């Protein structure tokens, strides 16, 4: 059973990251899985690129869990993303995410909606008043 996973996050960073595979995920985790990892002070979705039994990283953080029950990328898609990254010098995380549907994970870009000024609860000085 693999003890460590090399993952790519959806960010313009030129490297991958190594995380410890928890015992409860060791049997199920496969290349191409979308996982939840701790990154800096928050959480980040990541794609597993490689599973290994050893690492040079001292005390890596554990993977928090699977975000999808089945792998979303095939091993061939992972190899193609690596090749694209190598040949174009693009960050591996951005290359991997080309194969994933947009808004797949719970970590999405915020959406904003403009309110009609007549419905705005805190009308400013320049807000329109409803017609009488």
C-alpha positions in Angstrom: 0.0 0.0 0.0 1.3 3.4 -0.9 2.1 5.7 2.0 2.5 9.0 0.1 0.8 10.8 -2.7 2.2 13.4 -5.1 -0.6 15.9 -5.8 -1.1 19.0 -7.9 -3.3 21.9 -6.8 -5.2 24.3 -9.0 -2.7 27.2 -8.8 0.1 28.7 -10.8 2.9 27.1 -8.8 5.7 25.3 -10.6 5.8 22.2 -8.4 3.8 19.3 -7.0 3.3 18.6 -3.3 3.6 15.4 -1.2 1.0 14.3 1.3 0.7 11.3 3.6 -2.0 8.8 2.7 -4.1 8.1 5.8 -4.7 4.4 6.6 -8.4 4.7 5.8 -7.7 5.8 2.2 -4.7 3.5 1.5 -6.8 0.9 -0.2 -9.1 3.2 -2.2 -6.8 6.0 -3.3 -5.7 5.9 -7.0 -3.9 8.2 -9.5 -6.4 10.7 -10.8 -8.5 11.0 -7.6 -9.6 14.5 -6.5 -8.7 14.9 -2.9 -9.0 17.5 -0.1 -5.7 18.7 1.3 -4.6 21.2 3.8 -2.6 24.0 2.1 -1.0 26.9 4.0 -3.8 27.8 6.5 -6.7 26.6 4.4 -8.0 23.8 2.3 -7.4 23.1 -1.4 -8.6 20.5 -3.9 -5.8 18.5 -5.4 -5.4 15.7 -8.0 -3.3 12.7 -7.2 -0.5 12.4 -9.8 1.6 9.6 -8.3 1.5 7.2 -5.3 4.8 6.1 -3.7 6.1 4.3 -0.6 8.9 6.8 0.3 9.5 10.5 0.3 12.3 12.9 1.3 9.7 15.3 2.9 9.9 15.4 6.7 6.4 14.7 8.3 4.1 15.6 5.3 0.5 16.6 6.1 -2.2 13.9 5.6 -4.7 14.0 2.8 -8.0 15.0 4.4 -10.3 12.9 2.2 -11.6 12.1 -1.2 -13.7 14.7 -2.9 -15.1 12.3 -5.5 -15.4 8.5 -5.1 -13.9 7.6 -8.4 -10.7 8.9 -10.1 -11.6 11.9 -12.4 -8.4 11.6 -14.5 -7.1 8.5 -16.2 -3.3 7.7 -15.8 -3.0 8.6 -19.5 -4.5 12.1 -18.9 -2.1 12.6 -16.0 0.9 11.6 -18.2 -0.4 14.0 -20.9 -0.7 16.8 -18.4 2.9 16.2 -17.2 4.1 16.2 -20.8 2.2 19.4 -21.5 3.7 21.0 -18.4 7.2 19.9 -19.3 7.0 21.0 -22.9 5.3 24.4 -22.4 6.8 25.2 -18.9 3.3 25.7 -17.7 2.5 24.9 -14.0 1.5 21.3 -13.6 -1.6 22.2 -11.6 -3.0 24.3 -14.3 -2.3 21.6 -16.9 -4.0 19.0 -14.8 -7.1 21.2 -14.3 -7.6 21.4 -18.1 -9.1 17.9 -18.0 -11.5 18.7 -15.2 -15.0 20.2 -15.6 -15.3 23.8 -14.3 -16.7 24.3 -10.8 -16.2 20.6 -10.0 -15.0 21.1 -6.5 -16.7 22.9 -3.6 -13.9 25.5 -3.8 -15.3 27.7 -6.5 -14.8 31.3 -7.4 -17.2 33.6 -5.6 -20.2 34.7 -7.5 -21.7 38.2 -7.3 -25.1 39.4 -8.2 -26.0 43.1 -8.6 -29.2 44.0 -6.7 -31.8 46.2 -8.1 -31.5 49.6 -6.3 -35.2 49.5 -5.4 -34.7 46.2 -3.5 -31.5 47.1 -1.8 -32.0 47.1 2.0 -29.5 49.8 2.6 -30.1 52.5 0.1 -27.3 54.9 -0.4 -27.6 58.6 -1.2 -27.5 57.9 -4.9 -30.0 55.0 -5.0 -33.1 55.3 -7.1 -36.4 55.5 -5.4 -39.4 53.5 -6.6 -41.8 55.4 -8.9 -45.0 56.5 -7.1 
